[in-house]
């Protein structure tokens, strides 16, 4: 390429139609807070050593969400061992969350879950917006005031796969913030092996980000209660039949 190529029309050898439709991608990287709420970030970029938001992300963070590093020990010839929490140590202990039920879930490659959301528990006669303001803005470290036993908080980690995770704060009176990040399962050791805690009232969705099945382990602050299982824009979880089949099932012609 000649030295003055930067001043030339790089695309002059293409057809006029192609030039009219041509776009080039910008590889400029936005700041972390912007990427967190838009294109997404690596989970390791936003994991914290202490409860609460990562320093500098206070205005982009969803209050009550916790993202923290986990240690995964690899034995290359055998497998791996990863910790999540201990009774008197770690993030769950620090915020006073003791899950009442543990479960596992598997997602086949190419599938997704959510958005799921759980209803917050508001004291009778109290304005929800004022309640959230006091609980998460004015006194964010008063963990004993959180009604873990009356609403479902989710805590989770991933044993296998690559996961794209999305959070949306839908609590009345709270800023509607979005957090989007990539988590790696324990089979992919690195900074993206994180633990995640999600408050009630925060919608959450996830989808497989690789050709591997995803295996997750999660604990909930309450036992499974169907009325607490809200859904928003969750049609991705369905497996609709081909239109021809559905028409036939409904009594129409198969042709």
C-alpha positions in Angstrom: 0.0 0.0 0.0 1.4 3.4 -0.9 2.4 5.9 1.7 -0.4 8.3 0.7 -3.1 5.6 1.0 -4.6 7.3 4.0 -5.7 10.2 1.7 -7.1 7.9 -1.0 -10.6 6.4 -1.3 -9.9 2.9 0.0 -13.1 1.6 -1.5 -13.0 3.1 -5.0 -12.6 -0.4 -6.5 -16.0 -1.5 -5.2 -19.3 -1.1 -7.0 -21.3 2.0 -6.3 -24.0 -0.1 -4.7 -21.5 -1.8 -2.3 -20.0 1.6 -1.4 -23.4 3.0 -0.6 -24.1 0.1 1.9 -20.6 0.0 3.3 -20.0 0.4 7.1 -16.9 0.0 9.2 -16.8 -1.0 12.8 -15.4 1.3 15.4 -12.9 -0.5 17.7 -12.8 2.4 20.2 -13.6 1.2 23.7 -16.1 3.1 25.8 -15.6 3.7 29.5 -16.4 0.8 31.9 -19.7 2.3 33.2 -21.0 2.8 29.7 -20.1 -0.7 28.6 -21.6 -2.2 31.7 -25.0 -0.9 30.7 -24.8 -1.4 27.0 -22.5 -3.8 25.1 -21.4 -5.6 28.3 -18.2 -6.3 30.2 -16.2 -9.2 31.5 -17.4 -10.2 35.0 -13.8 -10.0 36.3 -13.7 -6.3 35.4 -16.5 -5.5 37.9 -16.0 -8.1 40.7 -15.4 -6.5 44.1 -13.5 -7.5 47.2 -16.0 -6.0 49.6 -19.8 -5.7 49.5 -21.3 -3.1 47.3 -20.5 -1.5 43.9 -17.0 -1.4 42.3 -15.3 1.9 43.0 -16.2 4.4 40.2 -19.3 2.5 39.2 -21.6 3.7 41.9 -23.9 5.6 39.4 -24.1 2.5 37.1 -24.5 -0.2 39.7 -27.8 -1.8 40.7 -28.0 -1.4 44.5 -28.0 -4.8 46.3 -26.3 -6.7 43.5 -23.1 -8.4 44.5 -20.4 -9.7 42.1 -17.3 -11.3 43.7 -14.3 -13.4 42.7 -14.2 -17.1 43.4 -11.1 -19.2 43.6 -11.0 -22.3 41.4 -8.3 -24.8 41.9 -7.3 -26.7 38.7 -5.9 -30.2 38.5 -5.1 -30.4 34.8 -5.2 -34.2 34.7 -8.3 -34.7 36.9 -10.6 -31.7 37.0 -11.2 -28.7 39.3 -12.5 -27.7 42.6 -14.2 -24.3 43.2 -15.5 -22.7 46.4 -18.6 -20.4 46.7 -19.2 -19.6 50.3 -18.6 -20.7 53.9 -20.9 -20.4 56.9 -18.8 -17.7 58.6 -16.8 -16.3 55.7 -17.3 -14.8 52.3 -19.8 -12.4 50.7 -23.0 -14.2 51.8 -21.8 -14.2 55.4 -20.8 -10.5 55.1 -24.3 -9.4 54.0 -26.1 -11.9 56.2 -27.7 -13.9 53.4 -28.2 -17.6 54.3 -30.0 -19.4 51.4 -32.8 -21.7 52.5 -32.7 -23.8 49.3 -30.0 -24.9 46.9 -30.6 -26.2 43.4 -28.8 -26.8 40.1 -29.9 -26.1 36.5 -28.6 -27.0 33.1 -29.0 -25.0 30.0 -28.3 -26.6 26.6 -26.1 -24.7 24.3 -28.0 -22.1 22.3 -30.7 -21.6 24.9 -31.6 -18.8 27.3 -33.6 -18.0 30.4 -35.6 -15.0 31.6 -36.3 -12.4 32.2 -37.2 -13.7 35.7 -38.2 -11.3 38.6 -39.2 -11.9 42.2 -41.6 -9.5 44.1 -40.0 -7.3 46.8 -41.6 -7.5 50.3 -42.7 -4.0 51.5 -43.9 -3.4 55.1 -47.6 -2.6 55.3 -48.4 1.0 54.9 -44.9 2.0 53.7 -44.2 3.7 50.4 -42.1 1.3 48.3 -39.9 4.1 46.8 -39.2 5.5 50.2 -38.5 2.0 51.6 -36.0 1.2 48.8 -34.3 4.6 49.3 -33.8 4.0 53.0 -32.7 0.3 52.5 -30.3 0.7 49.6 -29.3 4.3 49.4 -29.4 5.8 52.9 -28.3 2.7 54.8 -26.8 0.2 52.2 -24.7 -1.6 54.9 -27.6 -2.3 57.2 -27.9 -5.8 56.0 -30.0 -6.9 59.0 -32.8 -4.7 57.8 -33.2 -6.7 54.5 -36.2 -9.0 54.5 -34.3 -12.0 53.1 -36.8 -14.4 54.6 -39.8 -12.7 53.0 -38.7 -12.2 49.5 -36.5 -14.2 47.1 -32.9 -13.2 46.6 -30.8 -15.4 44.3 -27.2 -16.3 44.8 -25.4 -18.3 42.1 -22.2 -19.5 40.4 -21.5 -21.5 37.3 -19.7 -24.8 37.0 -19.5 -25.0 33.2 -19.9 -22.9 30.2 -19.8 -19.2 29.1 -22.8 -17.1 30.3 -24.0 -13.7 29.2 -25.9 -12.2 32.1 -28.3 -9.3 32.2 -29.8 -7.4 35.1 -32.5 -4.6 35.1 -33.6 -2.7 38.2 -37.4 -2.5 38.1 -37.9 -1.4 41.7 -40.2 1.6 42.2 -38.4 4.8 42.7 -35.0 3.3 41.9 -33.0 4.4 38.8 -33.7 1.9 36.0 -30.2 0.6 35.5 -28.9 -2.2 33.3 -25.9 -4.4 34.0 -24.6 -6.8 31.3 -21.6 -9.0 31.8 -19.9 -12.3 30.8 -19.3 -15.1 33.4 -17.1 -18.1 32.8 -17.8 -21.5 34.4 -15.2 -23.2 36.6 -14.1 -25.3 33.6 -12.6 -22.0 32.2 -10.4 -20.8 35.0 -9.8 -17.1 35.3 -11.1 -13.7 36.7 -14.6 -14.3 35.3 -15.2 -17.1 37.8 -17.5 -15.1 40.0 -20.3 -15.4 42.4 -23.5 -13.3 41.9 -26.2 -12.1 44.2 -29.5 -10.6 42.9 -32.1 -8.8 45.0 -35.8 -9.2 44.6 -37.3 -6.6 42.2 -34.3 -6.9 39.8 -35.1 -8.7 36.6 -32.5 -11.1 35.4 -31.8 -13.1 32.2 -29.0 -15.3 30.9 -28.0 -17.0 27.7 -25.3 -19.5 26.7 -22.3 -17.8 25.2 -20.6 -20.8 23.7 -21.2 -24.2 22.2 -21.0 -25.8 25.7 -24.0 -26.5 27.9 -24.2 -24.3 31.0 -24.4 -25.8 34.5 -25.3 -23.5 37.3 -25.7 -23.8 41.1 -28.0 -21.4 42.9 -29.3 -20.7 46.4 -32.4 -18.8 47.2 -33.3 -16.9 50.4 -36.8 -18.5 50.4 -37.9 -21.9 49.2 -39.4 -22.3 45.8 -42.7 -20.5 45.7 -44.5 -20.4 42.3 -46.3 -17.0 42.9 -42.8 -15.4 43.4 -41.7 -16.5 39.9 -42.5 -13.5 37.7 -41.7 -13.4 34.0 -41.0 -10.4 31.7 -40.2 -10.8 28.0 -39.5 -14.5 28.5 -40.8 -15.9 25.2 -37.2 -17.0 24.5 -37.8 -19.9 26.9 -40.5 -21.4 24.7 -40.0 -23.9 21.9 -42.7 -23.1 19.4 -43.8 -25.8 17.0 -43.5 -25.2 13.2 -46.4 -23.2 12.0 -47.5 -26.2 9.8 -47.6 -28.5 12.9 -49.4 -25.9 15.0 -52.0 -25.4 12.4 -52.6 -29.1 12.1 -52.9 -29.5 15.9 -55.4 -26.7 16.0 -57.6 -28.5 13.5 -56.4 -26.8 10.3 -55.0 -28.4 7.2 -51.5 -29.8 7.3 -50.9 -28.5 3.8 
